[in-house]
Amino acid sequence: MRKPLLITLAAGALCALAPAPAPASVGQEAQFQDDSELVYRAPAVVARNLDIMRGLGVDRIRVTVFWRLVAPSPTSDNKPSFGSGGDADPTGYPSASWRRYDDLVRLAAERGIEVNFNVSGPAPDWATQAAPTPDQRPLWFPNATMFGNFVRAVGKRYSGAFVPAGQSNRGALPRVYFWSIWNEPNQGAFLLPQHFGNRETSPRVYRELADAMYAGLIDSGHGNDTILIGETAPRGGALRTTTAGIPPLRFIRYLYCVDELLRPFVGVRARLNGCPDSSQATRFPAEHPALFRATGFAHHPYTLLTPPFIRTRIRDNVGLADLFTLTRTLDIVNIRYRQFGRRPPIYITEYGYQTRPPDPFGYSQPLAAAYVNHAEFLQYVNPRIRSTHQFLLVDDGPLTAFPPSSPAYWNTFQSGLIGLDGRVKTSYGAYRMPLHVVAARRRFPGIFRIWGGVRQAPNGTRQTVQLQSRPFRSTGAFRTIRNITTTNFRGYVDIRQRLVSSQVLRLAWRDPATGATFYSRLAGVYIGR
């Protein structure tokens, strides 16, 4: 995939050179996730899907390593025997349980795609406490010590030196260098209880899980890898029930043991939340290194029902347009604990827009494609962001337990680039070759900022991209008004272009390797009243 770029500007008929854009997140990479298509499919299907992702320019796949999926006897109340190495030894787990992940990391490595292992629940029953209902058991107070040992097993297996039994002819498994801790711990669908005894509980549970995973990665030789904490969902609620999610900023405050003014908890409040009640500025960072030494903070800033530039009206929620509140909170927290100069980068590890069809509550395909590009531009211009993300290659199916007339029928993600019928959506091409025009509607002619890229071109190569236009409402041919040479490692283009009349714009790129020409989506520029 290709990302941020500063450009060498070649003059064209209507072009005007302008100062280079403000610094952006030049190290931003493109992450992609679809566990259904990568974890649960046969190797041949996984290989095909990875080929598609490689053609889209994906840098890294985010893959959930489900503890319960790998663990032996997951429905038993009693912890099984793991042999002499215990549950920190990968050979103590059924080899068949690892096979899907073994195949996936090998297939990804063959295609030059990196891997982000999000090690997460649900947990085996023997690693949780008795829950109010059977379906809550796999998420109810997961044991941090056991989770840490599972992470040690995962870390050893994907250390770059582990050769699975019966696979000596294939050599050692590729090393995984990128990790994230649990998935959406501020949501009841992934960690329980969210509240217990009317108190925020999931932040304390997650703090223990993060400490355990961080220690497990260090012990298994991954201390210098990229390690992310957070993986927070964008929303929560006001209820304080066991399953009611906690808004991300409130979750972060309780995770870091700070009050509404971001001051460390004291007294009873500190003790009730598992926090030190004295010498907090020195004790808390020393006791919880994962919170202060992790590479960065991961967040899922979905804005499914609003455009990406609209801020939330709900306190403590964090959508894409609210990321400054997330970074400000993390920065102040670090200052409170005397971690001066620490400004953790943000990794977007889930994002996408649902389309209509098939979801009647989604956006039209052209509008969803435009929002996918606009969202990526907003991430590009934020220097704190290190990764952009597309959630799902193929749409989820509906929940057929509900009638099609029910909103719950579509209570899954239809944010894929490919529909269930196998047809590519407008967002497929928009993701592969993004285009966004800043402030595209104007009353008068002027200079427009035009951003996009050739994600599918090899990283770190110079490419020639054509900016093409035709008059608005015309059905005639496009003409090239500017040639742009990319100099950005990820293949982004970011230019200023003078336009004097309403136009329809697109980017065109000829792949030097195949001779095929690719086009971005169409973006309109409107000049006049």
N, C-alpha and C positions, 0 to 999 in steps of 0.2 A: 504494500500500500504505500501511498505517497501522502505527504502532508505539508505543513506550513512552508510558504516560500517567499523569498524576496526575489524580485525579477529583474532581468535585463530587458529593458523596454525597447522594442523596435518601433520606430515611428511609422504611422499609417496615415491614410487619407484624412481621417477626422480625429487624429490622436493628439493628445497634449501630454507632454511629460510632466510629472508632478513629483514632489518629494516622496521618498519611500515611506510605506506605511509604518505605523508604530510597531515596536517589537511585539512579536506574538510568541506562542508556545512552540518554538521551533523543534522541540524534541517530541512533540505529540505523535503518538502512534495510533494505528487503527486496530481496535480490538473488536471481536465478533463472538457471539455466543448462540448456540442452538444445541442444547444437550440432547434434545429429542433426536436430532439428526446426526449427532456425533458420538453420543454415549450409548444409545439404545439401538443402533442399527448394525447390520452385518458389516464386516470389514470392507466389502466391495462397495457398499452404499456410502460408508464413511469416506472412503477414498474418492468417490465421485463428488461428494459434498465438499471435501477439502479442495478438490480441483476447481470447483466453482468459486470457492472463497479465494483461492490463489488468483483466479482470473479477475476477481473483484478488487484485488490489491490488499487483502487482509494481512496485517503484520502478525497478529497474535490472536489465538482463540482462548476464550475464557471457558474453562471446563469445571463443572462441579464434581468433586470427588466425594461421593455420598458415603459417609461412614457406614451407614446401615447396609448399603449395597455390597460393601467389601467384607464386612465383619461376619464371622461364623455365628450360627445360631442366633440370628437377630431377634427372633420372637421369644427367646427364652429369658426367664427371670434370672437365671444363674449364668455367671460368666463362664464360658467354656475354657478348656485347657488350650494353651497356645504353644506348648512345648517348652523346652529349656530356655529359649530366647524370650519368652513372654510375649505380651501384645505389642512390644516395640520392635519385634522382629518380623519383617515382611513374610518370611517363610512360615510363620505361624498362622497365616490366613490362607484360605482356600485359593489355590493357584487360579482356578476358574474365575474367581471373583475379581482378580486383577486383570484378566485377559483383555477386557474391553479397553482399559486404560493403557495397557502395554501396546496394543495395536494402534491406538489413537496417537500416542506420542511418537511411535515409529513412523506412521503415515504422515504426520505433520512435519516431522524432521526431514523426511524425504522431499517435501515440497517447500522447504525453507520457511515454514510457518512456526513461530514460537508459541509456547503454551503458558497460560496462567492457570495454575491449579487453585481453585477456590475450594478448600477443604471444609466441609460443612456437614450438618445434620441432614436428615434425621439420624438419630443414633440408634444403636441396637438397644433393645429393652433392658438388657443387663447393665447398661451404662447410664440408665436414667432412674428416676424415682417413680413410685406409684403415683399415677395421675388420676384426676377426677373421671376421665373417660378413656377407654382403650385407644381411641384415635389420637389422643393427646400424649400418650405415653412416650413415643419416640422423640418428643421435643421437650419433655418436662424435666427441668433441672439436669441437663446432661452433665456427666461427671467430668470435670476438667482434667483430672489426672489421667483418666483413661483416654480422653481425647488427645492429650499430649503424647501419650504412648502410640496412639494410632498415627499421629503426625510423624513421629519418629520412624515408624514403619514405612510410611509413604516417602519420607525424605530419603531413607536408605535405599529404597527400591529405585527411586528416580534420581540417584546421585551421579549417574554417568558411569558407574563401575559395576552395577548389579546385573548379573546374567541369570535370568529366570531358568528354573529347572526345565529341561527339555527344549530349551531355545539356544543352546550353545552355538548352533550353526548360524544364528542371527546376531550373535555378539551381545554386548551390554546394551541395556536400555538407554536411550538418550537422557541426558540430564535436564531436569526442569529447574529453571533459575528464577521463576516468578511465582509468587504465592499470595493468596489472600485468605482472610480468616472469617469463616462462616458466611452465610448469606442472609442479608436483611434481618439482623438480630433485633431490630425495633419493630418487627411484625410478628403477630401471633401465628402466622402460617409457617414460621421457621424457627421460632424459639419461644418456649413457654416455661413459667408464666411470665407474661409481660408485667403484670402487677400481682402482688400477693400481699394480703392484709392491707389493701388500699395504698400500698407503696410501690414505687417504681422498682422492679426486680430484675428485668432483663438486662439493664446496664451492668449490674453487679455480676450477674451470671456470665455475660459476655466478657467482662474484664478478666474473669478467671480463665475463660476459654482462650482469650487472646494471650494471656501470660503463658498458658500451657503450650499453645501452638508455637509461640515465639521461641520458648525454650526447646521445644522438640525440633524445630528447624535448626537451631544452633547446634544441638547435640548431634544431629544427623549431617552436619557439614554444610548447612545452607545459610549460615549467619551473614554472609556477604551478599546474599541474593536480594532481589526486590521482594519486600514483604509489606503487604497492605493490611491496614485495619479498617474497620468501619463497615463497608459494603451496605450502607444504610439506604433504606427506602425513603422516598421523598415526603411521605405523609404519615400522619398519625391522627389520633382522635383525642377527645376530651374525657372519655370514659376511663375509669380505672379498674377495669375487669381483668381477669386472667388472660383473655385473648385480645383485648383492645390494644392496637399498636400505639407506640409512643412517637410523637413527632421527632424528627431527627435532631434538631437543636436541643430539645429537652433531653433526649437520649444521651447526647454528647455531654451535656452538663452533669448528668448523674454518672455517666461513665468516668468522667474526670473529677467527680466529687467537688463540683463548684455550684454556687447558687445562681440566682437569676442575674446577679451583677458580676458573675464569673469570679467570685471570691471563694476560696476553699471552704468546704463545710467545716463547721466546728461543733463541739459538744455532742449532744444526743443525735443530731442529724448526721454527723459524721459517723458515729458508731453504728447507727441503724443501717447505713449504706455501705458498711465495710470499709470505711475510710479512716485514715489517721486523724486524731483529734488534737494533735499537737505537732509542731515542727513539720507541718504539711509540705512546705516548699522543698524540703530536702527528703523527707521520708517517702512521700507518694511517688515521685519519679524513680527512686531507688527500688521501691517495692513492685513497681509495674513498668519495667523497661519497655515492654511492647508498645505502650501508649506514647512513649517519647523517643523511641529509637527506630520505630517502623519507618520504612521508606516514604510512605505517604498515606493519605486517607482516601478510601474509595467510596463513591456515592452514586446513587441511581436517580438522577434528577428528572424523572419522567414528568412531562406536562401533557398527558394524554388528551385532555379535553380542552386545552388552550394552546395558542401559538407559543413557540419557544421563547419569545421575548416578553411575555406577560408575567409579571410578578405575582406571587401568591398573595392572597389577602388573609391567610390564616397564619397566625403567629407560630413560629418554630418549624413550619414546613419549609422545605428547600427544593424548589424546582430549578430549572436551568437558569432562569433570570435572577435567581436569588443566591447564586453561588458566592457572591461577595459576603453574605451573612455567614456562610459556612467558614470561609477562610478567615474572616475577622474573628469569629468565635474561637477557632483553633489557635490563631495567633495570640489572642489575649490569654487564653488558657496557658499557653506555653510561657508567656511572660509571668503569669501568676506563680508558676512553678520554677521561675528563674532559668528557664531554658531559652536564654536570650539568643536571638539570631535564628532560632528554629522557626521556619515558615513552611510547614509540610505541603508538598504539592498535592494536587487533587487528581485522582484517576477516575474518569467516568467509565464505569464497568457495566452499566446497562442503560440503554436508551433506545427509543424507537417511537413510531407513530402507527396507529391502527388505521386500516383503510376500510372504506365503504365502496364497493363490496369487499369482503363478505359481511363485515360487522356493520349493522345499520346505524350504530352509534359512532362509527369512525369517520375520518375525513375522506373526501374524494381522493382518488389516487393521485391526480396532479397536485392537489393541495398538500397531501401528505408528503409527496416527493419534495415540494418546495420547502416544507418545514424541516425535513431531514437535512437539506442543504443549509438552511438558515441556522439551524441548531449547531451544525458543525462549524459554521463561520463564527458563531458566538463563542464556541470552545476554542477556536483557533486564535481569536484576539485576546483571550485570557491567558496571560503568561504563567499562571499557576497550574494550568491543566496540562497533564502529561499524556492522556489518552482520550480518544473519542471512541464511541461504541455504537454498534448496531446489534440490537437484540432480535434474533430469529432470522434464519434464512427462509424457512417455510412456515406459513401460518399454522398456529394451533388449530385443532378441530374444535367444534362447539361442544358444550356440555349437553349431551343428548338426554341426560336424565331430566332436563327441563324442556318444556314445549318451545318451539321456535319463536313464539310470540312473547316469551318471557325475556327480560333483560339478562337474566342469569344464563340463558342459552349461550350468549356470546361473552361470558365472563372468563374468557381466556385471551391470549394475545394473538391478534391478527396483524402484527407488526412486521411480518416477514417480507422479504423481497420477492418471494414466489408464493403464489396462491396454492390452495389445496388441490386445485385442478392442474397444477404443474406449469401454469402460465406465469411468465415474469410480469411484475407490476411496473408501473412508471418509476417507482422508487428504486428498482433494480439498477437501471441506467443512471439514475440521479446519484445513487451511492457510489457507483463505480467512477463516475466523472462528475463531481459536484459543480454547481454554479449558483452564485448568489450575487444580486445587485443590491447594494446598500442604498436605502432611500430611493427606491425605483420610481416613485411617483413625485413629480416636481411640477411647479407652475411655469418655470422658465428653463431654457437650455443651460447646460453647465457641465461640470466635470463629475463623473460618477465613479464610485469605487466598485470595481468588478473583481470578484473573488471566485476561485474554483480550483480545479486541479485534475491531474491524471493519476489517480490512485493506482491504477493497474500497471503503470510504467515501473520499471525497476527502481528501487530507492537509490538515491545518490547519483542519478544519471541526468544529463541535460536533455530536455525534450523540447520540441517546437510545438507550440499550441497556437491554434488560430482562433482569434475572436471574429465571429461572423455575425452578420446582421441582415435583416430585411425590414422594410417599412411595416409599421403596425397595421394589422388587418390585411396585409398583402399575402397572397399565396404564391408569390414568385420565388425565384431562387435566392438563396443566401449568398452574400459576397463577403470575402475576407476583408476586414478593415484594419486588422493588426496581427502581426506575428509576434509571439511571446516566447522567449527562451527561459525555461525554468532553471533556477539556480538553487532552489530549496531542496533539501535532502528528500522530503516526502512528496515532492512534485506539485506543491500548491502554486497557483498563480494569483497575484494580488496587484492589480494595476489601477491607475486612474485614467479614465477615457472621457474625452469631451463628446457629448452627443447633443444635437440641435433639434431633433425631432423624435417623436415616439418610434420606438424600434422593438423588434423581437430579436433577442440575442441568443447565441449558443456558442459553445466551444467545440472545436474539432481537433482531433489528434490522430495522426497516422502512426500506427505501431510499426517501428522500423523492422521488427523481427518477422512480422507476418504480412505487412503491407495493408492490413485491414484498417479502415478508418472508423473511429468511434466519435459519437457526438454526446454532448451533455443534454439535459432537458432544455426546453425553451424557457427563457425568462423575459418578461415584458418590461420595457421602460416607457413610462407614460409622462409626456411633457405637455402641459397646457392646463386649462381650467377644467 
